Amino acid sequence: MGIANVLVKLSCSEETRLQISDPDGFFQFDRLPPGHWTLGVPADQLPRYHYLEKDVFEFDLQPAEHVEQLIKVFEEHRPIQFIGEGELQLKLGGEDTP
């Protein structure tokens, strides 16, 4: 399952392009010139308590080449923390019980 509405950044020495992932988590950059490209997702663009398997992906694009890249996003495992203690008491029977 993909993550929607995440900003993806693609850059080379000459330009930077931005794209927003679609409802299925897909994104696409068209008509890229050949060169060395860097792909990444700014950390503040991920949903809360999520992280990337790898921060940056680099590749050399050749003329008319097609490249696909999977960016894996994981949810942080967070322990449950109990903040306070208390008691609950059940009273059964007796005429004084409301």
C-alpha positions as CSV (number, residue, x, y, z in Angstrom):
1,M,0.0,0.0,0.0
2,G,1.4,3.4,-1.0
3,I,1.4,6.7,0.9
4,A,-0.5,9.5,-0.7
5,N,0.4,13.2,-0.8
6,V,4.1,12.9,0.0
7,L,6.5,15.3,-1.6
8,V,9.3,13.6,-3.6
9,K,12.4,15.6,-4.6
10,L,14.6,14.8,-7.6
11,S,17.6,16.9,-8.4
12,C,20.8,17.0,-10.5
13,S,23.5,19.7,-10.7
14,E,21.4,21.8,-13.0
15,E,17.8,21.5,-11.7
16,T,15.4,20.3,-9.0
17,R,12.0,18.8,-9.6
18,L,9.2,18.1,-7.1
19,Q,6.3,15.7,-7.3
20,I,3.5,14.7,-5.0
21,S,2.6,11.0,-4.7
22,D,-0.8,10.1,-5.9
23,P,-3.5,8.2,-3.8
24,D,-1.7,4.9,-4.4
25,G,1.8,6.3,-3.5
26,F,3.0,6.6,-7.1
27,F,5.0,9.5,-8.6
28,Q,6.5,10.1,-12.0
29,F,9.0,12.5,-13.5
30,D,8.8,12.9,-17.3
31,R,11.4,14.1,-19.8
32,L,14.4,14.0,-17.7
33,P,17.7,14.9,-19.3
34,P,20.6,12.4,-19.0
35,G,22.8,12.9,-16.0
36,H,23.5,12.0,-12.4
37,W,20.2,12.3,-10.4
38,T,19.5,12.2,-6.6
39,L,16.0,11.2,-5.4
40,G,14.7,11.7,-1.9
41,V,11.8,12.5,0.4
42,P,12.3,15.3,2.9
43,A,11.8,13.9,6.4
44,D,9.1,16.4,7.3
45,Q,7.0,15.1,4.4
46,L,6.4,11.7,5.9
47,P,3.4,10.8,8.1
48,R,4.1,11.0,11.9
49,Y,6.0,8.0,13.3
50,H,7.3,6.9,9.9
51,Y,10.8,6.7,8.5
52,L,12.5,5.8,5.2
53,E,14.6,2.6,4.7
54,K,17.1,4.7,2.8
55,D,17.2,8.5,2.7
56,V,18.7,9.1,-0.7
57,F,18.8,7.2,-4.0
58,E,21.3,8.1,-6.7
59,F,21.4,7.0,-10.3
60,D,22.9,7.9,-13.6
61,L,20.2,8.4,-16.3
62,Q,21.2,7.6,-19.9
63,P,19.3,9.0,-23.0
64,A,15.8,7.4,-23.4
65,E,16.4,5.3,-20.3
66,H,13.5,4.4,-18.0
67,V,14.2,4.0,-14.2
68,E,11.9,2.7,-11.5
69,Q,12.7,3.2,-7.8
70,L,10.8,1.8,-4.8
71,I,11.1,4.0,-1.7
72,K,10.2,1.9,1.4
73,V,8.6,3.7,4.3
74,F,8.2,2.0,7.7
75,E,6.2,2.8,10.7
76,E,8.1,3.3,14.0
77,H,7.3,0.7,16.6
78,R,6.5,2.6,19.8
79,P,6.0,1.0,23.2
80,I,2.9,1.7,25.1
81,Q,3.6,3.8,28.2
82,F,1.4,4.0,31.2
83,I,1.5,7.4,32.8
84,G,-0.3,6.8,36.1
85,E,-1.7,4.1,38.3
86,G,-5.1,3.6,39.9
87,E,-7.7,1.2,40.9
88,L,-11.2,0.2,39.9
89,Q,-13.4,-1.5,42.4
90,L,-16.6,-3.4,41.8
91,K,-19.2,-3.6,44.5
92,L,-22.0,-6.1,44.2
93,G,-25.0,-6.7,46.3
94,G,-26.2,-4.9,49.4
95,E,-29.0,-2.4,49.6
96,D,-26.6,0.6,49.9
97,T,-25.2,0.0,46.4
98,P,-26.5,2.8,44.0
